[in-house]
Amino acid sequence: MPGNHNDCTACRDSDAEAACRGAHVMADGGYQGNRQVIMPYRRPRDGGDPPAWQHERNTVHKRVRARVEHAFAHMKWWNILRNCRRKRDGVLHATHGVALMRNLAMAG
């Protein structure tokens, strides 16, 4: 989205919610109030530690999101998104290719 928008507003205004309906979408804490995303658990209001099961799920959530963020960083570093933005579906094919290469490199 052009301009300065928070994540929830950009998601709602870009029709991304409609495009992702029925899919599992992981997000960070910036998407609070958005019912369709999987977010990490927050600390209880009393300031104590969350239960162990919430801490474990947050750990898994962070690991998965880290892999996605690293793939995005590699796409930016290789200038793939900038070079493909004028093609109709070039970004889609580029993101699939980079994600595949990244996963293969991590798998060894």
Buried (B, 14 or more C-beta within 10 A) or exposed (E): EEEEEEBBEBBBEEEBBEEEEEEEBEBBEEBEEBEBBEBBEEEEEEEEEBEEEBEEBBEEBEEEBEEEEEBBEBBEEEEBBEEBEEEEEBBEEBBEEBBEEBEEEEEE
